């Protein structure tokens, strides 16, 4: 908080100095303003990130509640994901009790429901190969669960599960107690919450119902709604062997290609209004309609496919580049590049810890800098880099 307050003070000084022509026009004044802006930006970023981290850490699971049988009521807040042993889902907590006493839990949990009961199948029956008629996104349930604080392996260069759960806002993980001596889970009905997750699950089920080949249905579900758990293990092995496994998860490549196609189609459709509605083209030019339409449709696709961090970065970068292009100015490519990076970090400051963040921006920066004339505009450079 001290950094944030200090940064705001520096920004106030910058604003005051900017309106003093004598200081702003001198070389010393310009360098002072630049350093002050950089200092204020860094301080604001550190301050906001620290405040968000402190707020999230304050909601952590109490060690005294680990391993206890807790009665939790909440809503399924994610697309239930199939695992080898059952289903995994995120639960938005409404109430929690232990032996009749109300306890405080993190607002979002990641739970596993083991056994065939997760698919609505009787005991002893193997779960089906595709998504079954079990958990529904948005439904309210009352479970008996056992929780623990997020934990992951500390192997160097391996997957950091704790950081990933932190980014997802998961405060605790656990599983549903559904043994013969445990209270049966209670379905409390459907709700109107999480409509996007409900729509994604509905589309995944339709794909599974319409396509007889389970392997094909799994690949389509992964590409359409981001449901990677629907892909069979043997297919994953094949994709890794052939080097195309990264194409099965929605990434910046998919979102960028979709945005390009959407921009072309929106622009072509908008031009057709020249005959019946010429005033529409005068009010909203084709480049504006195509650019905004492409970004909005790319945003819709990224949301529908799970809104992963790579998709977030791509949508933000596309929005920044399109916005700068529509200002009809020749922005230097380092400014476009840095502005997109700042926008991503404002939304997800933990992206700094991800290799994908650096790979994405370094690759785009190399493409920007490799222009022969070194005069890459936001128009040309944005289209090439993204």
C-alpha positions as CSV (number, residue, x, y, z in Angstrom):
1,X,0.0,0.0,0.0
2,X,2.9,2.3,0.7
3,X,4.2,1.8,-2.8
4,X,0.7,2.5,-4.2
5,X,0.4,5.7,-2.2
6,X,3.8,6.8,-3.2
7,X,3.2,6.1,-6.9
8,X,0.0,8.1,-6.8
9,X,1.9,11.0,-5.3
10,X,4.5,10.8,-8.1
11,X,1.8,10.7,-10.7
12,X,0.3,13.8,-9.1
13,X,3.6,15.6,-9.4
14,X,3.9,14.5,-13.0
15,X,0.5,15.9,-13.8
16,X,1.4,19.2,-12.1
17,X,4.8,19.4,-13.9
18,X,3.2,18.6,-17.3
19,X,1.3,21.9,-17.2
20,X,4.5,23.9,-16.6
21,X,5.8,24.7,-20.1
22,X,9.3,25.8,-19.0
23,X,10.0,22.5,-17.2
24,X,8.2,20.3,-19.7
25,X,10.0,21.7,-22.7
26,X,13.6,21.5,-21.4
27,X,15.6,18.3,-21.9
28,X,16.0,17.9,-18.1
29,X,12.3,18.3,-17.7
30,X,11.5,15.7,-20.3
31,X,13.8,13.2,-18.8
32,X,12.4,13.9,-15.3
33,X,8.9,13.3,-16.6
34,X,9.9,10.1,-18.3
35,X,11.6,8.8,-15.2
36,X,8.7,9.9,-13.0
37,X,6.2,8.2,-15.2
38,X,8.2,4.9,-15.2
39,X,8.6,5.1,-11.4
40,X,4.9,5.8,-10.9
41,X,3.9,3.0,-13.2
42,X,6.2,0.5,-11.5
43,X,5.1,1.6,-8.1
44,X,1.4,1.4,-9.1
45,X,1.9,-2.1,-10.5
46,X,3.7,-3.3,-7.4
47,X,1.2,-1.7,-5.1
48,X,-1.9,-3.1,-6.9
49,X,-0.3,-6.6,-7.2
50,X,0.6,-6.5,-3.5
51,X,-2.9,-5.5,-2.5
52,X,-4.5,-8.2,-4.6
53,X,-2.1,-10.8,-3.2
54,X,-2.8,-9.7,0.4
55,X,-6.5,-9.9,-0.2
56,X,-6.3,-13.4,-1.6
57,X,-3.9,-14.6,1.0
58,X,-6.3,-13.4,3.8
59,X,-9.0,-15.8,2.4
60,X,-6.7,-18.9,2.7
61,X,-8.0,-22.1,4.3
62,X,-7.3,-22.2,8.0
63,X,-4.9,-25.1,8.9
64,X,-7.3,-26.1,11.7
65,X,-9.9,-27.0,9.0
66,X,-7.7,-29.3,6.9
67,X,-8.8,-32.9,6.9
68,X,-12.1,-32.3,8.6
69,X,-15.5,-33.3,7.2
70,X,-17.1,-30.0,6.3
71,X,-20.6,-29.5,5.0
72,X,-20.4,-27.1,2.1
73,X,-23.2,-25.5,0.1
74,X,-22.3,-23.8,-3.2
75,X,-22.6,-23.6,-7.0
76,X,-20.6,-25.4,-9.6
77,X,-18.7,-22.5,-11.1
78,X,-16.8,-24.3,-13.9
79,X,-17.2,-26.8,-16.6
80,X,-16.9,-30.2,-14.9
81,X,-13.7,-31.9,-16.1
82,X,-13.4,-35.7,-16.5
83,X,-10.5,-37.5,-14.9
84,X,-9.6,-41.1,-14.8
85,X,-11.2,-41.5,-11.4
86,X,-14.2,-39.2,-11.6
87,X,-14.9,-35.5,-12.2
88,X,-13.2,-32.4,-11.1
89,X,-14.9,-29.0,-10.8
90,X,-14.8,-25.6,-9.1
91,X,-17.3,-24.8,-6.4
92,X,-18.3,-21.2,-5.5
93,X,-18.9,-21.5,-1.7
94,X,-22.1,-20.0,-0.3
95,X,-22.1,-21.5,3.2
96,X,-19.9,-23.9,5.2
97,X,-20.3,-25.7,8.5
98,X,-18.5,-28.1,10.8
99,X,-20.5,-29.9,13.4
100,X,-23.2,-27.4,13.1
101,X,-21.0,-24.3,13.4
102,X,-20.4,-21.9,10.6
103,X,-16.8,-21.7,9.4
104,X,-15.0,-19.5,6.9
105,X,-13.7,-21.0,3.7
106,X,-12.1,-19.5,0.6
107,X,-14.7,-18.4,-1.8
108,X,-13.6,-20.8,-4.6
109,X,-12.7,-24.4,-4.1
110,X,-11.5,-27.1,-6.5
111,X,-13.2,-30.4,-5.7
112,X,-12.9,-34.0,-7.1
113,X,-15.9,-36.4,-7.0
114,X,-14.5,-39.9,-7.3
115,X,-16.4,-43.0,-8.5
116,X,-19.1,-43.8,-11.0
117,X,-21.6,-41.7,-9.0
118,X,-20.2,-38.6,-10.6
119,X,-21.8,-39.8,-13.9
120,X,-25.0,-40.9,-12.4
121,X,-24.0,-44.6,-13.0
122,X,-24.7,-47.4,-10.4
123,X,-21.8,-48.7,-8.4
124,X,-19.6,-51.1,-10.3
125,X,-20.4,-49.7,-13.7
126,X,-17.5,-48.1,-15.5
127,X,-17.9,-44.4,-16.4
128,X,-18.7,-43.7,-20.0
129,X,-15.9,-42.6,-22.4
130,X,-17.4,-39.2,-22.8
131,X,-19.1,-36.6,-20.7
132,X,-21.9,-38.2,-18.7
133,X,-25.2,-36.8,-17.4
134,X,-23.7,-35.9,-14.0
135,X,-22.7,-32.5,-12.7
136,X,-24.1,-29.4,-14.3
137,X,-22.5,-26.0,-14.3
138,X,-24.5,-23.5,-12.3
139,X,-26.3,-26.1,-10.2
140,X,-26.4,-25.8,-6.4
141,X,-25.2,-28.7,-4.3
142,X,-24.6,-29.6,-0.7
143,X,-21.5,-31.8,-0.2
144,X,-19.5,-33.3,2.7
145,X,-15.9,-32.5,1.7
146,X,-12.4,-32.7,3.0
147,X,-10.1,-29.9,2.1
148,X,-6.4,-29.0,2.2
149,X,-4.5,-25.9,1.2
150,X,-3.1,-25.9,-2.4
151,X,-0.1,-28.1,-2.7
152,X,2.2,-28.9,-5.6
153,X,5.6,-30.5,-6.3
154,X,8.7,-28.3,-6.0
155,X,10.6,-30.0,-8.9
156,X,12.8,-27.4,-10.8
157,X,11.4,-26.4,-14.2
158,X,8.2,-28.5,-13.6
159,X,4.6,-27.5,-13.5
160,X,4.0,-25.1,-10.6
161,X,0.5,-26.3,-9.5
162,X,0.3,-23.9,-6.5
163,X,1.0,-20.9,-8.6
164,X,-1.6,-22.1,-11.2
165,X,-4.2,-22.5,-8.5
166,X,-3.4,-19.1,-7.2
167,X,-3.9,-17.6,-10.7
168,X,-7.3,-19.4,-10.9
169,X,-8.4,-18.0,-7.6
170,X,-8.6,-21.4,-6.0
171,X,-8.1,-21.2,-2.2
172,X,-8.3,-24.9,-1.3
173,X,-8.6,-28.3,-3.0
174,X,-10.3,-31.4,-1.8
175,X,-12.8,-34.1,-2.6
176,X,-16.4,-35.0,-2.0
177,X,-17.1,-37.6,0.7
178,X,-19.5,-40.1,-0.8
179,X,-18.8,-43.3,1.0
180,X,-21.5,-45.5,2.5
181,X,-21.2,-43.9,5.9
182,X,-21.1,-40.3,4.6
183,X,-24.2,-38.1,4.0
184,X,-25.4,-38.4,0.4
185,X,-24.6,-35.3,-1.7
186,X,-27.8,-33.2,-2.2
187,X,-28.7,-31.6,-5.5
188,X,-30.5,-28.3,-4.5
189,X,-31.6,-27.4,-8.1
190,X,-30.4,-25.4,-11.0
191,X,-29.6,-21.7,-10.9
192,X,-29.1,-18.9,-13.4
193,X,-25.5,-18.4,-12.3
194,X,-22.5,-19.1,-14.6
195,X,-24.5,-19.1,-17.9
196,X,-21.3,-19.2,-20.0
197,X,-20.2,-22.4,-18.3
198,X,-23.6,-23.8,-18.8
199,X,-23.5,-23.0,-22.5
200,X,-20.1,-24.5,-22.9
201,X,-21.2,-27.7,-21.2
202,X,-24.3,-27.8,-23.3
203,X,-22.3,-27.6,-26.5
204,X,-19.9,-30.2,-25.3
205,X,-22.8,-32.6,-24.6
206,X,-24.3,-31.9,-28.1
207,X,-21.0,-32.7,-29.7
208,X,-20.8,-35.9,-27.7
209,X,-24.3,-36.9,-28.7
210,X,-24.1,-36.1,-32.4
211,X,-20.7,-37.7,-33.1
212,X,-20.5,-41.4,-32.6
213,X,-16.8,-41.6,-32.7
214,X,-15.7,-40.7,-29.1
215,X,-12.2,-39.8,-30.1
216,X,-13.4,-37.3,-32.8
217,X,-15.9,-35.9,-30.3
218,X,-13.2,-35.3,-27.7
219,X,-10.9,-33.4,-30.2
220,X,-13.8,-31.2,-31.3
221,X,-14.8,-30.5,-27.7
222,X,-11.2,-29.4,-27.0
223,X,-11.1,-27.1,-29.9
224,X,-14.6,-25.6,-29.5
225,X,-15.1,-25.2,-25.8
226,X,-11.6,-25.9,-24.5
227,X,-12.5,-29.2,-22.8
228,X,-9.2,-31.0,-23.1
229,X,-10.1,-33.7,-20.7
230,X,-12.5,-35.1,-23.3
231,X,-9.5,-36.2,-25.4
232,X,-8.5,-39.8,-25.0
233,X,-5.1,-40.7,-23.5
234,X,-4.0,-42.6,-26.7
235,X,-4.8,-39.5,-28.7
236,X,-2.7,-37.3,-26.4
237,X,0.2,-39.8,-26.8
238,X,-0.2,-39.5,-30.6
239,X,-0.3,-35.7,-30.5
240,X,2.8,-35.5,-28.3
241,X,4.7,-37.9,-30.6
242,X,3.8,-35.9,-33.7
243,X,4.5,-32.6,-32.0
244,X,1.0,-31.1,-32.4
245,X,-0.2,-31.4,-28.8
246,X,0.0,-27.6,-28.4
247,X,-2.6,-27.2,-31.1
248,X,-5.2,-29.1,-29.1
249,X,-5.4,-26.4,-26.4
250,X,-6.9,-23.0,-27.3
251,X,-4.0,-20.6,-27.6
252,X,-3.1,-17.3,-29.1
253,X,-2.8,-18.9,-32.5
254,X,-6.4,-20.1,-32.5
255,X,-7.8,-16.8,-31.2
256,X,-5.7,-14.7,-33.7
257,X,-6.8,-16.8,-36.7
258,X,-10.4,-16.5,-35.5
259,X,-10.0,-12.8,-35.1
260,X,-8.6,-12.4,-38.6
261,X,-11.4,-14.4,-40.2
262,X,-14.0,-12.5,-38.2
263,X,-12.5,-9.2,-39.3
264,X,-12.7,-10.2,-42.9
265,X,-16.3,-11.4,-42.7
266,X,-17.5,-8.3,-40.7
267,X,-15.7,-6.0,-43.1
268,X,-17.3,-7.8,-46.1
269,X,-20.7,-7.7,-44.5
270,X,-20.4,-4.1,-43.6
271,X,-19.5,-3.1,-47.2
272,X,-22.8,-4.7,-48.4
273,X,-24.6,-2.0,-46.5
274,X,-23.3,0.6,-49.0
275,X,-26.4,0.0,-51.2
276,X,-29.4,-0.2,-48.8
277,X,-27.9,1.9,-46.0
278,X,-25.1,4.2,-47.2
279,X,-25.5,6.4,-44.1
280,X,-24.3,3.4,-41.9
281,X,-20.9,3.4,-43.7
282,X,-20.6,7.2,-43.3
283,X,-21.3,6.9,-39.6
284,X,-19.1,3.9,-39.0
285,X,-16.4,3.3,-41.6
286,X,-15.5,-0.2,-42.7
287,X,-12.1,-0.4,-40.9
288,X,-13.7,0.7,-37.6
289,X,-16.6,-1.9,-37.9
290,X,-14.2,-4.7,-39.0
291,X,-11.6,-4.0,-36.3
292,X,-14.1,-3.7,-33.5
293,X,-16.2,-6.6,-34.7
294,X,-13.1,-8.8,-35.0
295,X,-11.9,-8.0,-31.5
296,X,-15.4,-8.5,-30.0
297,X,-15.9,-11.9,-31.7
298,X,-12.4,-12.9,-30.7
299,X,-13.3,-12.0,-27.1
300,X,-16.5,-14.1,-27.4
301,X,-14.5,-17.1,-28.7
302,X,-11.9,-16.8,-26.0
303,X,-14.5,-16.6,-23.3
304,X,-16.4,-19.6,-24.7
305,X,-13.2,-21.6,-24.9
306,X,-12.4,-21.2,-21.2
307,X,-10.7,-17.8,-21.1
308,X,-7.2,-19.2,-20.5
309,X,-4.2,-17.0,-19.9
310,X,-2.9,-17.3,-23.5
311,X,-6.3,-16.4,-24.9
312,X,-6.4,-13.4,-22.5
313,X,-3.1,-12.1,-23.7
314,X,-4.0,-12.5,-27.3
315,X,-7.3,-10.6,-27.0
316,X,-5.7,-7.8,-25.0
317,X,-2.9,-7.4,-27.6
318,X,-5.4,-7.5,-30.5
319,X,-7.5,-4.8,-28.7
320,X,-4.5,-2.6,-28.1
321,X,-3.3,-2.9,-31.7
322,X,-6.7,-2.3,-33.2
323,X,-7.3,0.6,-30.9
324,X,-4.0,2.3,-31.8
325,X,-4.6,1.6,-35.5
326,X,-8.0,3.3,-35.3
327,X,-6.4,6.5,-33.9
328,X,-4.8,6.9,-37.4
329,X,-1.4,7.5,-35.8
330,X,2.0,6.0,-36.6
331,X,2.9,4.6,-33.1
332,X,6.5,3.3,-32.6
333,X,6.5,-0.4,-32.3
334,X,8.2,-0.4,-28.8
335,X,5.3,1.7,-27.5
336,X,2.7,-0.7,-29.0
337,X,4.6,-3.7,-27.6
338,X,5.0,-2.2,-24.1
339,X,1.4,-1.0,-24.0
340,X,0.1,-4.4,-24.7
341,X,2.4,-5.9,-22.1
342,X,1.2,-3.4,-19.5
343,X,-2.5,-4.2,-20.3
344,X,-1.9,-7.9,-19.9
345,X,-0.1,-7.4,-16.5
346,X,-2.9,-5.1,-15.2
347,X,-5.3,-8.0,-15.8
348,X,-3.0,-10.8,-14.7
349,X,0.2,-9.7,-12.8
350,X,1.1,-13.3,-12.1
351,X,1.7,-13.8,-15.9
352,X,5.2,-12.6,-15.2
353,X,5.9,-16.0,-13.7
354,X,4.8,-17.9,-16.8
355,X,7.3,-18.9,-19.5
356,X,4.5,-18.5,-22.1
357,X,4.2,-14.8,-21.3
358,X,7.8,-14.2,-22.1
359,X,7.9,-16.5,-25.1
360,X,4.8,-14.7,-26.5
361,X,6.1,-11.1,-26.1
362,X,9.7,-11.9,-27.0
363,X,8.5,-13.6,-30.2
364,X,6.3,-10.6,-31.1
365,X,9.1,-8.2,-30.2
366,X,11.5,-10.0,-32.5
367,X,8.9,-9.8,-35.3
368,X,8.5,-6.1,-34.7
369,X,12.2,-5.4,-34.6
370,X,13.0,-7.5,-37.7
371,X,11.3,-5.0,-40.0
372,X,13.9,-4.0,-42.6
373,X,13.0,-0.3,-42.4
374,X,12.6,-0.4,-38.6
375,X,9.5,1.7,-39.1
376,X,6.8,-0.8,-38.0
377,X,3.6,0.9,-37.4
378,X,0.8,-0.3,-35.2
379,X,-1.1,-1.2,-38.4
380,X,1.6,-3.3,-40.1
381,X,3.5,-4.4,-37.1
382,X,0.3,-5.5,-35.2
383,X,-1.0,-7.6,-38.1
384,X,2.4,-9.2,-38.5
385,X,3.3,-9.7,-34.9
386,X,0.0,-11.1,-33.9
